[in-house]
């Protein structure tokens, strides 16, 4: 059996209303709020999921000699 690297990417999104003098200052206020953990996105902010071959492996195929010990592994006996 072959091994494949598959990337799962989930997108979270939240609109924040900000009072500021201009757009740049509004963006900076939100950046600072995120940095200070005042704004933390969670499962309620989920908008999309993409599942595709991982860019680290050509065509998603993991070479037999590749060290993938640090990746999360799905059990081989898992059935569809």
BATOR-753231 format. One record per residue (C-alpha): x, y, z. Coordinates in pm, whole numbers, padded with zeros to 5 digits, always signed. Each point is the difference from the previous one (the first is absolute). Layout:
BEGIN
XYZ
...
This chain:
BEGIN
+00000+00000+00000
+00114+00357-00070
+00016+00287+00249
-00148+00339-00078
+00034+00337+00169
-00339+00170+00006
-00043+00355+00128
-00316+00101+00187
-00048+00376+00018
-00289+00163+00181
-00088+00365-00039
-00136+00207+00287
-00139+00349-00053
-00161+00273+00213
-00097+00355-00086
+00088+00256+00267
-00150+00349+00006
+00264+00258+00093
-00017+00374+00062
+00314+00168-00130
+00121+00308-00188
+00073-00197-00318
+00029-00353-00140
+00369-00039+00088
-00066+00087+00365
-00302-00235+00008
+00213-00283-00138
+00272+00070+00257
-00254-00005+00286
-00122-00342-00111
+00356-00133-00046
+00083+00110+00355
-00322-00155+00136
+00089-00331-00167
+00361+00019+00121
-00113+00063+00360
-00257-00284-00022
-00293+00239+00040
-00129-00151-00325
+00027-00379-00024
-00172-00185-00281
-00165-00331+00086
-00225-00270-00149
-00290+00246-00025
+00209+00197-00253
+00046-00300-00234
-00078+00080-00365
+00176-00258-00220
+00221-00307-00021
+00241-00106-00275
+00153-00347-00028
+00275-00044-00258
+00340-00164-00055
+00273+00152+00218
+00241+00232-00184
+00296-00163+00179
-00037-00316-00211
-00021-00013-00380
-00352-00109-00088
-00058-00064+00370
+00207-00321-00017
+00225-00048+00304
+00334-00161-00099
+00077-00316+00199
+00323+00155+00134
-00170+00320+00126
-00002+00061+00376
-00365+00071+00073
+00011-00085+00371
-00102+00357+00094
-00321-00008-00210
-00335-00118+00130
-00073-00350-00136
-00335-00153-00091
-00014-00369+00090
+00072-00230-00296
-00290-00234+00087
-00257+00281-00023
-00272-00096-00249
-00222+00225-00208
